[in-house]
């Protein structure tokens, strides 16, 4: 009886939908975080240039906006990483005894995880009292990482959907198959 339960396929519809949505949400949060970096840079540059109407309250507001976007981004990435790891575990459980095609799945997951890790590291370790030039460099780097993360995230969502479709078709899982 235990071997019959072990051979039963693990449902993939929930983890597929969850991981796809959370990866997309993390990509959107990365873009929001990049925007907040440019916003902070712009406000700081205006303050340093003594632009009329830009004061310390604007600097504080821009900093708070950046911190909020940073926190949202970090939480979105953590949630997406957990969802992708759950999905990968379920895929592995469903492909035991078969010769799985791992390379596209591994490359997509690894690429997205690497860009997300670099983005989180940049978010957590950027200098809070940076100069205008330093803020400009951070905003450029943040934008490049957000773009790379969105591209890798799109590739990962495609791989998640296609892999789930293939596995649900091969294992004849009940329920609808996911459209990729």
Number of C-alpha atoms within 10 A of each C-alpha: 5 6 7 7 9 11 12 12 19 18 17 23 18 11 21 25 17 18 25 23 15 23 29 21 20 26 27 17 23 31 22 19 28 28 18 23 28 22 18 25 25 17 22 24 19 18 18 13 10 11 11 8 8 16 15 11 9 16 19 14 13 21 21 14 17 22 18 13 22 24 17 17 26 22 15 20 25 17 17 24 21 13 22 24 14 17 24 20 13 18 23 15 15 23 16 11 9 8 7 14 10 10 9 14 19 14 15 21 22 14 19 25 20 15 21 29 18 16 27 21 12 16 23 13 9 12 12 9 9 13 14 18 11 14 23 18 15 21 21 15 16 25 21 16 22 26 17 20 28 24 16 24 26 18 18 27 24 17 20 26 19 16 22 25 19 13 18 23 13 11 13 11 16 10 9 10 17 17 9 12
